[in-house]
Amino acid sequence: MPFFKNTLIITATVIQLSTTAVAQIPSSATEKAPAAMICLTYDDALPSQLKNVIPQLNALKLKATFFINSIPGSSDQLGHGSPSLIAWKAAAAEGHELANHTLFHPCPQKLGWEKDVSLETYTLEMLLSEIKTMHAYLDAITGKKEKRSFAYPCNETTLNGVDYTAALRKLGIVSYGRAGGDQQSIITDVKHTDDLKMPSWHVLEGTSGEAMIAFVEKTIRSNGLGIFQFHDVGGALFNVSREAHQNLLDYLHDNAHRVRVLTFSDAVTEMKRIIK
């Protein structure tokens, strides 16, 4: 009888321990990740992004994508490196995505660009060469050689009236492309969306936190991918206030159980994985 008594005690103990172990599994390990995804993207490597955006993101452990143009490579202080270069290298090390936005950001004259630097003065060879140069530049900043995402300057996907997406694809260095759009530009059918023309909401000056949160909610309801396209936050170009931006980030952080915040490349990759 002692043998059976001891066996029963041991069995009961094992069952109790097993039950306790299951109960202690974090909910994050058993819950399915939210289907809805948000990308926070920022263009032009603007000073306000280093001063305001990245600190706000880092405080909430959110990751974003920054589409970079040429940045100052030197400092006006003897014996010091470029503050911008150091800051962008740090951003990459913190897990933010640095992506290609050409070297000199050529845009159409009709948008105010001076003729000498406008898109109309470019040949396809010139534009592709600039994109390749910027790609190598990002390799040097991040220390990684890999395909990178690309955003069309001024959301213009044509050069002298001809769509250059096919030529961009042939370069072999671009993974995904971000194009323009509006508040209705939520991706729900990635299978039939060109991955070099993923639409985004170009957030205009003065947009409120409430309006941006409404875009997030619409993305959640559609189980889709919503991509924000920002420029300045607390600056001058298509400026969104720091307060409105913070309201958006706080909302995303507090609703992590309903929507994921991913970099642009990670989000497109994830959507393509899901439909396979």
C-alpha angles and dihedrals in degrees: 000000000000088000093055091042091053091045091053091049092050092047092049090049092051091049091049092049092047091050091048091049091053091047090053096055106116113251088234089066094054103034121089115245114252114267094219117085135190127199121200109204128178127193137215103016091262121187092241089062091060094040100042115006103050095047090050092048095046093050089061096035092242121151126217143178122246118197103211134208124185112308130197110281097194141044133237088226118084113242096018132104125232109291090211093051092048092048095049092047088053091049091055091048089053091059102263116138117243109201140179123275097159124265102267103018100235114202135174120282090236088070091056102269115149111251095243092059100029126118090249091070092057129095119207089252091054093049095048091046090054092050090050091049091051089048091056089045090056090047088057094047096047099032090230130112108208144118112286138200120254134209121201113238108250086358088279111150096177133075116205089342096311123110108238097192093105091052089048091053092051091057089076094214100087120083103180137357130220118211133178134275143134142257090299092057100107115142114227100150107048091164089070097035119096105243089214091056105044106165122234139183109255098214109217131212117292097015109161128233088242092058092050092048089051088057090052091050091050089051091051093050091051095044085229142128118269119191122198117206110202133174119176123013107191091357138084112271112086083329123207115189120250089237095054091046091050090050089055094048093047090052092050091048093049092048098048088126089062104037136022124223111214137164115263095256094045093049096050091045090050094049091050090049092052095055094050 
